[in-house]
Amino acid sequence: MTTLTLETEPLAAQIRVTDETLTVHLVDGRSLIIPLSWYPRLLHASQAERQNWQLLGEGYGIEWTDLDEHIGIEGLIAGRHSGESHQSFERWLATQGNSAGGAV
């Protein structure tokens, strides 16, 4: 079994969210581009909801309070998709009414 070992904790400096991707610019100069399909809450959110984010701590994670979505930078580097079950996402989507930007 292989274990990911990082030299330093990866920290986000800035992010950009489009209709298709989440781009995370790290403090060390690297950038990660992740398809929004990895994170259904972001994929189905409105543009305003996607843009309402904040960095956690010194950049170890990103939080979208409107969407109850939290993504760790280390997980992005490791290639982890959302761990949310389809049933959980469906329940969440049902509570969003018309605020979510897309359909399942």
C-alpha positions in Angstrom: 0.0 0.0 0.0 1.3 3.4 -1.0 1.0 6.4 1.3 1.0 10.0 0.2 3.8 11.8 2.1 3.9 15.6 1.7 7.0 17.7 2.2 4.9 20.6 3.5 1.2 21.1 4.1 -0.3 22.3 0.9 -2.1 25.6 1.4 -4.5 27.5 -1.0 -3.9 31.1 -1.8 -6.8 31.7 -4.2 -9.5 29.8 -5.9 -11.6 30.2 -9.0 -14.9 28.4 -9.7 -16.4 28.2 -13.2 -19.4 26.2 -14.5 -17.0 23.2 -15.1 -13.9 23.5 -12.9 -12.5 24.4 -9.5 -9.0 25.9 -9.9 -7.0 26.1 -6.7 -3.8 28.2 -6.7 -1.4 27.1 -4.0 0.9 29.3 -2.0 3.9 27.4 -3.5 3.0 28.4 -7.0 1.3 25.2 -8.2 -2.3 25.2 -9.4 -4.8 22.4 -9.3 -7.7 22.1 -11.8 -10.5 19.8 -10.6 -13.7 19.0 -12.5 -16.9 20.2 -10.6 -18.4 16.8 -11.3 -16.2 15.6 -8.4 -18.3 17.8 -6.1 -22.0 17.6 -6.9 -23.0 20.5 -4.5 -20.7 22.8 -6.4 -21.8 21.5 -9.8 -25.5 22.1 -9.0 -25.0 25.4 -7.2 -25.8 28.8 -8.6 -22.9 31.0 -9.7 -23.5 33.3 -6.7 -23.3 30.3 -4.3 -20.1 29.0 -6.0 -18.5 32.4 -5.5 -19.3 32.6 -1.8 -16.3 30.7 -0.5 -13.7 31.3 2.2 -10.4 29.7 3.0 -10.1 27.8 6.2 -7.2 28.5 8.5 -4.2 29.6 6.5 -5.5 27.8 3.4 -5.7 24.2 4.4 -9.3 24.0 3.1 -12.1 25.8 1.3 -15.6 26.3 2.7 -18.9 27.2 1.0 -21.2 27.9 3.9 -24.3 28.3 1.6 -23.7 24.8 0.3 -22.4 23.1 3.5 -19.4 22.1 1.4 -15.8 21.8 2.8 -12.9 20.6 0.7 -9.4 20.0 2.1 -6.5 20.9 -0.1 -4.6 17.7 0.8 -7.5 15.7 -0.4 -7.5 17.5 -3.7 -3.9 16.7 -4.2 -4.6 13.0 -3.3 -7.4 12.9 -5.9 -10.3 12.4 -3.5 -13.7 13.1 -4.9 -16.7 14.1 -2.7 -17.5 11.3 -0.3 -21.2 12.2 -0.1 -23.6 9.5 -0.9 -26.1 9.9 -3.7 -29.0 9.7 -1.1 -27.4 12.4 1.0 -26.9 14.7 -2.0 -30.5 14.1 -3.1 -31.8 15.0 0.4 -29.6 18.2 0.4 -30.7 19.1 -3.1 -34.4 18.8 -2.1 -33.9 21.3 0.7 -32.4 23.8 -1.7 -35.6 24.6 -3.5 -34.8 26.8 -6.5 -31.5 28.1 -5.1 -29.5 25.3 -6.7 -28.4 26.1 -10.2 -28.9 22.8 -11.9 -30.9 19.5 -11.9 -29.6 16.1 -11.1 
